[in-house]
Amino acid sequence: MGMVPAAILATKAVHVCAPLYVAMTGVCAGVAKDVNIGDIVIADSIFDYGSGKLIRGKLHPDYLPSRLRPGFAAC
């Protein structure tokens, strides 16, 4: 869908539904022996796969992770 359309839809949904939290699922990987299809996985850090610099027409990735606030997803 893309970041801009997703942001627009999320803004509309927040305006109508007034949720306490909004989460966007994305690409996730796990270790086969630790997770199964259908498991709920909560990452402790995230990054924007499309971030970086465009130099001479080529994207040079710059993955700067954002950490999850400690205690946010205490399970």
Secondary structure as UniProt FT lines:
FT   HELIX           3..17
FT   TURN            32..34
FT   TURN            37..38
FT   STRAND          45..46
FT   TURN            49..50
FT   STRAND          52..55
FT   TURN            56..57
FT   STRAND          58..61
FT   STRAND          66..67
FT   TURN            70..73
//
